[in-house]
């Protein structure tokens, strides 16, 4: 499929969703890392909320990816249907 085709926007959205998913799987750097290498201590409640935030972001990224795949597949199906000769 070409990048200039009728489904290019959906392909671009799929690419962005996949990049986000890969970024989350590899783990983003911790926000409390500083240049000296010292880290502030993590409180128990803070750790739990970070865990749930991370899970929520991953689930949202998976939903975005699945939606992008469905949208692209539907666009490609419609394009194929339009290009078929009518009997």
Gaussian input, Z-matrix of N, CA and C with variables (Angstrom, degrees):
# hf/3-21g

backbone

0 1
 N
 C     1     B1
 C     2     B2     1     A1
 N     3     B3     2     A2     1     D1
 C     4     B4     3     A3     2     D2
 C     5     B5     4     A4     3     D3
 N     6     B6     5     A5     4     D4
 C     7     B7     6     A6     5     D5
 C     8     B8     7     A7     6     D6
 N     9     B9     8     A8     7     D7
 C    10    B10     9     A9     8     D8
 C    11    B11    10    A10     9     D9
 N    12    B12    11    A11    10    D10
 C    13    B13    12    A12    11    D11
 C    14    B14    13    A13    12    D12
 N    15    B15    14    A14    13    D13
 C    16    B16    15    A15    14    D14
 C    17    B17    16    A16    15    D15
 N    18    B18    17    A17    16    D16
 C    19    B19    18    A18    17    D17
 C    20    B20    19    A19    18    D18
 N    21    B21    20    A20    19    D19
 C    22    B22    21    A21    20    D20
 C    23    B23    22    A22    21    D21
 N    24    B24    23    A23    22    D22
 C    25    B25    24    A24    23    D23
 C    26    B26    25    A25    24    D24
 N    27    B27    26    A26    25    D25
 C    28    B28    27    A27    26    D26
 C    29    B29    28    A28    27    D27
 N    30    B30    29    A29    28    D28
 C    31    B31    30    A30    29    D29
 C    32    B32    31    A31    30    D30
 N    33    B33    32    A32    31    D31
 C    34    B34    33    A33    32    D32
 C    35    B35    34    A34    33    D33
 N    36    B36    35    A35    34    D34
 C    37    B37    36    A36    35    D35
 C    38    B38    37    A37    36    D36
 N    39    B39    38    A38    37    D37
 C    40    B40    39    A39    38    D38
 C    41    B41    40    A40    39    D39
 N    42    B42    41    A41    40    D40
 C    43    B43    42    A42    41    D41
 C    44    B44    43    A43    42    D42
 N    45    B45    44    A44    43    D43
 C    46    B46    45    A45    44    D44
 C    47    B47    46    A46    45    D45
 N    48    B48    47    A47    46    D46
 C    49    B49    48    A48    47    D47
 C    50    B50    49    A49    48    D48
 N    51    B51    50    A50    49    D49
 C    52    B52    51    A51    50    D50
 C    53    B53    52    A52    51    D51
 N    54    B54    53    A53    52    D52
 C    55    B55    54    A54    53    D53
 C    56    B56    55    A55    54    D54
 N    57    B57    56    A56    55    D55
 C    58    B58    57    A57    56    D56
 C    59    B59    58    A58    57    D57
 N    60    B60    59    A59    58    D58
 C    61    B61    60    A60    59    D59
 C    62    B62    61    A61    60    D60
 N    63    B63    62    A62    61    D61
 C    64    B64    63    A63    62    D62
 C    65    B65    64    A64    63    D63
 N    66    B66    65    A65    64    D64
 C    67    B67    66    A66    65    D65
 C    68    B68    67    A67    66    D66
 N    69    B69    68    A68    67    D67
 C    70    B70    69    A69    68    D68
 C    71    B71    70    A70    69    D69
 N    72    B72    71    A71    70    D70
 C    73    B73    72    A72    71    D71
 C    74    B74    73    A73    72    D72
 N    75    B75    74    A74    73    D73
 C    76    B76    75    A75    74    D74
 C    77    B77    76    A76    75    D75
 N    78    B78    77    A77    76    D76
 C    79    B79    78    A78    77    D77
 C    80    B80    79    A79    78    D78
 N    81    B81    80    A80    79    D79
 C    82    B82    81    A81    80    D80
 C    83    B83    82    A82    81    D81
 N    84    B84    83    A83    82    D82
 C    85    B85    84    A84    83    D83
 C    86    B86    85    A85    84    D84
 N    87    B87    86    A86    85    D85
 C    88    B88    87    A87    86    D86
 C    89    B89    88    A88    87    D87
 N    90    B90    89    A89    88    D88
 C    91    B91    90    A90    89    D89
 C    92    B92    91    A91    90    D90
 N    93    B93    92    A92    91    D91
 C    94    B94    93    A93    92    D92
 C    95    B95    94    A94    93    D93
 N    96    B96    95    A95    94    D94
 C    97    B97    96    A96    95    D95
 C    98    B98    97    A97    96    D96
 N    99    B99    98    A98    97    D97
 C   100   B100    99    A99    98    D98
 C   101   B101   100   A100    99    D99
 N   102   B102   101   A101   100   D100
 C   103   B103   102   A102   101   D101
 C   104   B104   103   A103   102   D102
 N   105   B105   104   A104   103   D103
 C   106   B106   105   A105   104   D104
 C   107   B107   106   A106   105   D105
 N   108   B108   107   A107   106   D106
 C   109   B109   108   A108   107   D107
 C   110   B110   109   A109   108   D108
 N   111   B111   110   A110   109   D109
 C   112   B112   111   A111   110   D110
 C   113   B113   112   A112   111   D111
 N   114   B114   113   A113   112   D112
 C   115   B115   114   A114   113   D113
 C   116   B116   115   A115   114   D114
 N   117   B117   116   A116   115   D115
 C   118   B118   117   A117   116   D116
 C   119   B119   118   A118   117   D117
 N   120   B120   119   A119   118   D118
 C   121   B121   120   A120   119   D119
 C   122   B122   121   A121   120   D120
 N   123   B123   122   A122   121   D121
 C   124   B124   123   A123   122   D122
 C   125   B125   124   A124   123   D123
 N   126   B126   125   A125   124   D124
 C   127   B127   126   A126   125   D125
 C   128   B128   127   A127   126   D126
 N   129   B129   128   A128   127   D127
 C   130   B130   129   A129   128   D128
 C   131   B131   130   A130   129   D129
 N   132   B132   131   A131   130   D130
 C   133   B133   132   A132   131   D131
 C   134   B134   133   A133   132   D132
 N   135   B135   134   A134   133   D133
 C   136   B136   135   A135   134   D134
 C   137   B137   136   A136   135   D135
 N   138   B138   137   A137   136   D136
 C   139   B139   138   A138   137   D137
 C   140   B140   139   A139   138   D138
 N   141   B141   140   A140   139   D139
 C   142   B142   141   A141   140   D140
 C   143   B143   142   A142   141   D141
 N   144   B144   143   A143   142   D142
 C   145   B145   144   A144   143   D143
 C   146   B146   145   A145   144   D144
 N   147   B147   146   A146   145   D145
 C   148   B148   147   A147   146   D146
 C   149   B149   148   A148   147   D147
 N   150   B150   149   A149   148   D148
 C   151   B151   150   A150   149   D149
 C   152   B152   151   A151   150   D150
 N   153   B153   152   A152   151   D151
 C   154   B154   153   A153   152   D152
 C   155   B155   154   A154   153   D153
 N   156   B156   155   A155   154   D154
 C   157   B157   156   A156   155   D155
 C   158   B158   157   A157   156   D156
 N   159   B159   158   A158   157   D157
 C   160   B160   159   A159   158   D158
 C   161   B161   160   A160   159   D159
 N   162   B162   161   A161   160   D160
 C   163   B163   162   A162   161   D161
 C   164   B164   163   A163   162   D162
 N   165   B165   164   A164   163   D163
 C   166   B166   165   A165   164   D164
 C   167   B167   166   A166   165   D165
 N   168   B168   167   A167   166   D166
 C   169   B169   168   A168   167   D167
 C   170   B170   169   A169   168   D168
 N   171   B171   170   A170   169   D169
 C   172   B172   171   A171   170   D170
 C   173   B173   172   A172   171   D171
 N   174   B174   173   A173   172   D172
 C   175   B175   174   A174   173   D173
 C   176   B176   175   A175   174   D174
 N   177   B177   176   A176   175   D175
 C   178   B178   177   A177   176   D176
 C   179   B179   178   A178   177   D177
 N   180   B180   179   A179   178   D178
 C   181   B181   180   A180   179   D179
 C   182   B182   181   A181   180   D180
 N   183   B183   182   A182   181   D181
 C   184   B184   183   A183   182   D182
 C   185   B185   184   A184   183   D183
 N   186   B186   185   A185   184   D184
 C   187   B187   186   A186   185   D185
 C   188   B188   187   A187   186   D186
 N   189   B189   188   A188   187   D187
 C   190   B190   189   A189   188   D188
 C   191   B191   190   A190   189   D189
 N   192   B192   191   A191   190   D190
 C   193   B193   192   A192   191   D191
 C   194   B194   193   A193   192   D192
 N   195   B195   194   A194   193   D193
 C   196   B196   195   A195   194   D194
 C   197   B197   196   A196   195   D195
 N   198   B198   197   A197   196   D196
 C   199   B199   198   A198   197   D197
 C   200   B200   199   A199   198   D198
 N   201   B201   200   A200   199   D199
 C   202   B202   201   A201   200   D200
 C   203   B203   202   A202   201   D201
 N   204   B204   203   A203   202   D202
 C   205   B205   204   A204   203   D203
 C   206   B206   205   A205   204   D204
 N   207   B207   206   A206   205   D205
 C   208   B208   207   A207   206   D206
 C   209   B209   208   A208   207   D207
 N   210   B210   209   A209   208   D208
 C   211   B211   210   A210   209   D209
 C   212   B212   211   A211   210   D210
 N   213   B213   212   A212   211   D211
 C   214   B214   213   A213   212   D212
 C   215   B215   214   A214   213   D213
 N   216   B216   215   A215   214   D214
 C   217   B217   216   A216   215   D215
 C   218   B218   217   A217   216   D216
 N   219   B219   218   A218   217   D217
 C   220   B220   219   A219   218   D218
 C   221   B221   220   A220   219   D219
 N   222   B222   221   A221   220   D220
 C   223   B223   222   A222   221   D221
 C   224   B224   223   A223   222   D222
 N   225   B225   224   A224   223   D223
 C   226   B226   225   A225   224   D224
 C   227   B227   226   A226   225   D225
 N   228   B228   227   A227   226   D226
 C   229   B229   228   A228   227   D227
 C   230   B230   229   A229   228   D228
 N   231   B231   230   A230   229   D229
 C   232   B232   231   A231   230   D230
 C   233   B233   232   A232   231   D231
 N   234   B234   233   A233   232   D232
 C   235   B235   234   A234   233   D233
 C   236   B236   235   A235   234   D234
 N   237   B237   236   A236   235   D235
 C   238   B238   237   A237   236   D236
 C   239   B239   238   A238   237   D237
 N   240   B240   239   A239   238   D238
 C   241   B241   240   A240   239   D239
 C   242   B242   241   A241   240   D240
 N   243   B243   242   A242   241   D241
 C   244   B244   243   A243   242   D242
 C   245   B245   244   A244   243   D243
 N   246   B246   245   A245   244   D244
 C   247   B247   246   A246   245   D245
 C   248   B248   247   A247   246   D246
 N   249   B249   248   A248   247   D247
 C   250   B250   249   A249   248   D248
 C   251   B251   250   A250   249   D249
 N   252   B252   251   A251   250   D250
 C   253   B253   252   A252   251   D251
 C   254   B254   253   A253   252   D252
 N   255   B255   254   A254   253   D253
 C   256   B256   255   A255   254   D254
 C   257   B257   256   A256   255   D255
 N   258   B258   257   A257   256   D256
 C   259   B259   258   A258   257   D257
 C   260   B260   259   A259   258   D258

   B1=1.4411
   B2=1.5178
   B3=1.3006
   B4=1.4492
   B5=1.5179
   B6=1.2991
   B7=1.4641
   B8=1.5258
   B9=1.3288
   B10=1.4634
   B11=1.5220
   B12=1.3052
   B13=1.4520
   B14=1.5211
   B15=1.3173
   B16=1.4611
   B17=1.5305
   B18=1.3021
   B19=1.4618
   B20=1.5358
   B21=1.3183
   B22=1.4614
   B23=1.5226
   B24=1.3171
   B25=1.4664
   B26=1.5273
   B27=1.3195
   B28=1.4686
   B29=1.5261
   B30=1.3275
   B31=1.4606
   B32=1.5304
   B33=1.3180
   B34=1.4582
   B35=1.5365
   B36=1.3197
   B37=1.4678
   B38=1.5299
   B39=1.3168
   B40=1.4638
   B41=1.5304
   B42=1.3199
   B43=1.4667
   B44=1.5285
   B45=1.3449
   B46=1.4634
   B47=1.5302
   B48=1.3205
   B49=1.4686
   B50=1.5235
   B51=1.3147
   B52=1.4600
   B53=1.5257
   B54=1.3269
   B55=1.4667
   B56=1.5254
   B57=1.3281
   B58=1.4597
   B59=1.5277
   B60=1.3053
   B61=1.4593
   B62=1.5331
   B63=1.3155
   B64=1.4691
   B65=1.5266
   B66=1.3272
   B67=1.4643
   B68=1.5346
   B69=1.3208
   B70=1.4614
   B71=1.5237
   B72=1.3141
   B73=1.4613
   B74=1.5225
   B75=1.3237
   B76=1.4557
   B77=1.5256
   B78=1.2960
   B79=1.4640
   B80=1.5077
   B81=1.2964
   B82=1.4537
   B83=1.5306
   B84=1.3231
   B85=1.4612
   B86=1.5299
   B87=1.3043
   B88=1.4653
   B89=1.5282
   B90=1.3205
   B91=1.4563
   B92=1.5166
   B93=1.3322
   B94=1.4568
   B95=1.5306
   B96=1.3197
   B97=1.4637
   B98=1.5250
   B99=1.3196
   B100=1.4550
   B101=1.5271
   B102=1.3308
   B103=1.4609
   B104=1.5198
   B105=1.3197
   B106=1.4640
   B107=1.5170
   B108=1.3129
   B109=1.4528
   B110=1.5130
   B111=1.3255
   B112=1.4638
   B113=1.5161
   B114=1.3164
   B115=1.4578
   B116=1.5122
   B117=1.3017
   B118=1.4539
   B119=1.5283
   B120=1.3197
   B121=1.4624
   B122=1.5213
   B123=1.3193
   B124=1.4509
   B125=1.5159
   B126=1.3072
   B127=1.4621
   B128=1.5238
   B129=1.3281
   B130=1.4587
   B131=1.5129
   B132=1.3356
   B133=1.4631
   B134=1.5126
   B135=1.3391
   B136=1.4582
   B137=1.5191
   B138=1.3204
   B139=1.4578
   B140=1.5293
   B141=1.3229
   B142=1.4569
   B143=1.5122
   B144=1.3347
   B145=1.4635
   B146=1.5236
   B147=1.3245
   B148=1.4672
   B149=1.5170
   B150=1.3310
   B151=1.4620
   B152=1.5282
   B153=1.3325
   B154=1.4590
   B155=1.5214
   B156=1.3300
   B157=1.4608
   B158=1.5279
   B159=1.3214
   B160=1.4621
   B161=1.5260
   B162=1.3327
   B163=1.4648
   B164=1.5236
   B165=1.3159
   B166=1.4681
   B167=1.5136
   B168=1.3357
   B169=1.4722
   B170=1.5219
   B171=1.3267
   B172=1.4721
   B173=1.5243
   B174=1.3273
   B175=1.4629
   B176=1.5237
   B177=1.3193
   B178=1.4616
   B179=1.5232
   B180=1.3276
   B181=1.4639
   B182=1.5260
   B183=1.3312
   B184=1.4686
   B185=1.5273
   B186=1.3287
   B187=1.4739
   B188=1.5238
   B189=1.3285
   B190=1.4659
   B191=1.5277
   B192=1.3219
   B193=1.4603
   B194=1.5269
   B195=1.3371
   B196=1.4698
   B197=1.5291
   B198=1.3144
   B199=1.4608
   B200=1.5215
   B201=1.3219
   B202=1.4614
   B203=1.5306
   B204=1.3277
   B205=1.4709
   B206=1.5198
   B207=1.3383
   B208=1.4741
   B209=1.5216
   B210=1.3326
   B211=1.4652
   B212=1.5265
   B213=1.3249
   B214=1.4634
   B215=1.5224
   B216=1.3206
   B217=1.4668
   B218=1.5324
   B219=1.3211
   B220=1.4637
   B221=1.5261
   B222=1.3162
   B223=1.4588
   B224=1.5298
   B225=1.3273
   B226=1.4633
   B227=1.5227
   B228=1.3318
   B229=1.4631
   B230=1.5244
   B231=1.3192
   B232=1.4656
   B233=1.5241
   B234=1.3448
   B235=1.4593
   B236=1.5414
   B237=1.3050
   B238=1.4618
   B239=1.5239
   B240=1.3281
   B241=1.4662
   B242=1.5337
   B243=1.3213
   B244=1.4665
   B245=1.5318
   B246=1.3286
   B247=1.4615
   B248=1.5323
   B249=1.3269
   B250=1.4702
   B251=1.5251
   B252=1.3385
   B253=1.4559
   B254=1.5258
   B255=1.3021
   B256=1.4633
   B257=1.5303
   B258=1.3150
   B259=1.4669
   B260=1.4960
   A1=108.81
   A2=116.42
   A3=119.97
   A4=110.47
   A5=116.18
   A6=121.89
   A7=111.43
   A8=117.73
   A9=121.14
   A10=112.16
   A11=117.85
   A12=122.17
   A13=111.72
   A14=115.75
   A15=120.55
   A16=113.44
   A17=118.36
   A18=121.44
   A19=111.58
   A20=117.48
   A21=121.27
   A22=112.28
   A23=117.67
   A24=120.73
   A25=110.08
   A26=115.84
   A27=119.72
   A28=111.24
   A29=117.05
   A30=120.82
   A31=110.10
   A32=116.94
   A33=120.70
   A34=110.69
   A35=117.14
   A36=120.88
   A37=110.18
   A38=117.04
   A39=120.66
   A40=110.32
   A41=116.95
   A42=120.56
   A43=111.30
   A44=117.32
   A45=120.72
   A46=111.17
   A47=116.54
   A48=120.32
   A49=110.54
   A50=117.20
   A51=121.19
   A52=111.04
   A53=117.09
   A54=120.48
   A55=110.74
   A56=117.00
   A57=120.44
   A58=110.89
   A59=116.11
   A60=121.05
   A61=110.98
   A62=116.84
   A63=120.75
   A64=111.01
   A65=116.51
   A66=120.37
   A67=110.27
   A68=116.27
   A69=119.49
   A70=112.13
   A71=117.95
   A72=120.81
   A73=111.46
   A74=116.76
   A75=119.99
   A76=111.10
   A77=116.72
   A78=121.12
   A79=111.94
   A80=114.93
   A81=120.25
   A82=108.35
   A83=117.28
   A84=118.46
   A85=110.47
   A86=115.42
   A87=120.22
   A88=109.87
   A89=118.20
   A90=120.71
   A91=113.38
   A92=120.40
   A93=120.56
   A94=112.71
   A95=118.67
   A96=120.76
   A97=108.28
   A98=116.07
   A99=118.20
   A100=108.98
   A101=116.09
   A102=120.48
   A103=112.51
   A104=118.70
   A105=120.09
   A106=112.72
   A107=117.32
   A108=120.29
   A109=113.18
   A110=117.74
   A111=120.75
   A112=109.19
   A113=114.87
   A114=119.94
   A115=108.17
   A116=115.29
   A117=119.03
   A118=108.50
   A119=117.24
   A120=119.02
   A121=110.86
   A122=115.62
   A123=121.24
   A124=109.19
   A125=116.15
   A126=120.82
   A127=108.10
   A128=117.30
   A129=121.59
   A130=113.04
   A131=118.12
   A132=121.49
   A133=111.85
   A134=115.74
   A135=120.65
   A136=110.16
   A137=116.70
   A138=121.14
   A139=110.65
   A140=116.59
   A141=120.51
   A142=112.08
   A143=117.69
   A144=119.27
   A145=110.97
   A146=117.11
   A147=119.64
   A148=110.65
   A149=115.60
   A150=120.34
   A151=110.15
   A152=117.00
   A153=120.60
   A154=112.02
   A155=117.98
   A156=120.78
   A157=110.43
   A158=116.16
   A159=120.43
   A160=110.84
   A161=116.08
   A162=120.21
   A163=109.84
   A164=117.16
   A165=121.41
   A166=112.05
   A167=116.62
   A168=119.60
   A169=111.05
   A170=116.76
   A171=119.74
   A172=111.53
   A173=116.76
   A174=119.60
   A175=110.81
   A176=116.92
   A177=120.69
   A178=110.75
   A179=116.99
   A180=120.66
   A181=110.70
   A182=117.35
   A183=120.45
   A184=111.05
   A185=116.70
   A186=119.83
   A187=110.51
   A188=116.75
   A189=120.40
   A190=110.29
   A191=117.17
   A192=121.92
   A193=110.91
   A194=116.55
   A195=119.40
   A196=111.22
   A197=117.54
   A198=121.12
   A199=110.70
   A200=117.04
   A201=120.75
   A202=111.02
   A203=117.06
   A204=120.61
   A205=110.07
   A206=117.04
   A207=120.37
   A208=111.27
   A209=117.48
   A210=120.42
   A211=111.55
   A212=116.38
   A213=119.59
   A214=110.78
   A215=117.66
   A216=120.71
   A217=110.68
   A218=116.99
   A219=120.29
   A220=111.31
   A221=117.31
   A222=120.46
   A223=110.53
   A224=116.90
   A225=120.16
   A226=111.25
   A227=116.46
   A228=120.10
   A229=110.62
   A230=117.29
   A231=120.92
   A232=111.10
   A233=116.44
   A234=119.67
   A235=110.51
   A236=116.49
   A237=120.07
   A238=110.39
   A239=115.41
   A240=120.22
   A241=110.68
   A242=117.19
   A243=120.79
   A244=112.67
   A245=115.96
   A246=119.36
   A247=112.88
   A248=117.12
   A249=119.87
   A250=109.56
   A251=117.30
   A252=120.37
   A253=110.28
   A254=115.89
   A255=120.68
   A256=109.19
   A257=117.15
   A258=121.15
   A259=111.21
   D1=137.01
   D2=-179.92
   D3=-84.51
   D4=155.77
   D5=-179.83
   D6=-73.81
   D7=-15.59
   D8=-179.31
   D9=-99.59
   D10=5.19
   D11=-177.61
   D12=-71.99
   D13=177.23
   D14=-178.28
   D15=-67.24
   D16=-16.09
   D17=-179.49
   D18=-106.13
   D19=16.86
   D20=-175.76
   D21=-62.64
   D22=-37.10
   D23=179.92
   D24=-64.71
   D25=-42.03
   D26=179.45
   D27=-69.15
   D28=-35.65
   D29=176.29
   D30=-65.19
   D31=-41.17
   D32=178.81
   D33=-64.14
   D34=-40.33
   D35=177.97
   D36=-64.25
   D37=-40.28
   D38=176.85
   D39=-62.37
   D40=-42.95
   D41=178.76
   D42=-61.90
   D43=-42.03
   D44=178.23
   D45=-65.38
   D46=-42.00
   D47=179.78
   D48=-64.29
   D49=-40.84
   D50=179.01
   D51=-66.24
   D52=-40.06
   D53=178.11
   D54=-64.22
   D55=-40.03
   D56=177.92
   D57=-64.44
   D58=-42.16
   D59=179.21
   D60=-62.21
   D61=-44.12
   D62=178.25
   D63=-64.12
   D64=-40.11
   D65=179.69
   D66=-62.25
   D67=-42.75
   D68=-179.69
   D69=-69.71
   D70=-33.44
   D71=179.33
   D72=-69.46
   D73=-35.38
   D74=179.34
   D75=-80.99
   D76=-13.61
   D77=177.75
   D78=82.40
   D79=121.69
   D80=175.40
   D81=-75.92
   D82=155.41
   D83=178.80
   D84=-63.47
   D85=146.55
   D86=-178.57
   D87=-64.43
   D88=137.07
   D89=-176.33
   D90=-68.54
   D91=-20.27
   D92=-178.41
   D93=-96.84
   D94=12.89
   D95=173.14
   D96=-74.45
   D97=134.44
   D98=175.55
   D99=-118.81
   D100=178.47
   D101=-173.88
   D102=-70.27
   D103=-23.93
   D104=-178.35
   D105=-83.15
   D106=-9.87
   D107=179.50
   D108=90.23
   D109=-3.98
   D110=177.83
   D111=-82.65
   D112=140.57
   D113=178.63
   D114=-119.44
   D115=143.10
   D116=176.54
   D117=-75.22
   D118=148.55
   D119=178.95
   D120=-65.12
   D121=144.93
   D122=-179.46
   D123=-97.65
   D124=130.19
   D125=177.67
   D126=-80.12
   D127=153.38
   D128=-177.91
   D129=-57.93
   D130=-47.26
   D131=179.89
   D132=-65.29
   D133=-36.79
   D134=178.94
   D135=-64.60
   D136=-40.77
   D137=179.47
   D138=-63.49
   D139=-42.57
   D140=178.48
   D141=-63.84
   D142=-42.20
   D143=-179.69
   D144=-68.79
   D145=-35.21
   D146=176.39
   D147=-64.44
   D148=-39.98
   D149=178.66
   D150=-59.34
   D151=-48.90
   D152=-179.09
   D153=-67.22
   D154=-34.09
   D155=175.73
   D156=-65.07
   D157=-41.44
   D158=179.12
   D159=-63.91
   D160=-44.66
   D161=178.22
   D162=-61.60
   D163=-43.40
   D164=179.21
   D165=-61.23
   D166=-42.65
   D167=178.75
   D168=-64.56
   D169=-40.76
   D170=179.18
   D171=-65.56
   D172=-41.88
   D173=178.31
   D174=-64.07
   D175=-41.23
   D176=177.92
   D177=-63.64
   D178=-39.84
   D179=178.62
   D180=-65.61
   D181=-39.48
   D182=177.08
   D183=-64.74
   D184=-41.84
   D185=177.82
   D186=-63.24
   D187=-43.45
   D188=179.29
   D189=-61.54
   D190=-42.01
   D191=179.20
   D192=-63.24
   D193=-47.95
   D194=-179.77
   D195=-62.59
   D196=-39.71
   D197=177.71
   D198=-63.70
   D199=-42.17
   D200=179.94
   D201=-64.83
   D202=-39.37
   D203=177.84
   D204=-63.53
   D205=-45.72
   D206=179.33
   D207=-62.37
   D208=-43.89
   D209=-179.66
   D210=-62.92
   D211=-43.40
   D212=178.98
   D213=-65.55
   D214=-42.71
   D215=179.23
   D216=-61.83
   D217=-41.69
   D218=178.55
   D219=-65.06
   D220=-41.20
   D221=177.99
   D222=-62.77
   D223=-45.09
   D224=179.38
   D225=-64.05
   D226=-38.72
   D227=177.82
   D228=-62.89
   D229=-42.76
   D230=179.08
   D231=-65.14
   D232=-39.50
   D233=179.31
   D234=-66.19
   D235=-39.94
   D236=178.27
   D237=-64.56
   D238=-41.27
   D239=179.41
   D240=-63.29
   D241=-39.85
   D242=179.39
   D243=-68.12
   D244=-30.20
   D245=-176.54
   D246=-85.90
   D247=-11.88
   D248=179.20
   D249=-73.95
   D250=141.22
   D251=177.61
   D252=-68.13
   D253=138.32
   D254=179.47
   D255=-86.60
   D256=134.53
   D257=-177.92
   D258=-94.34

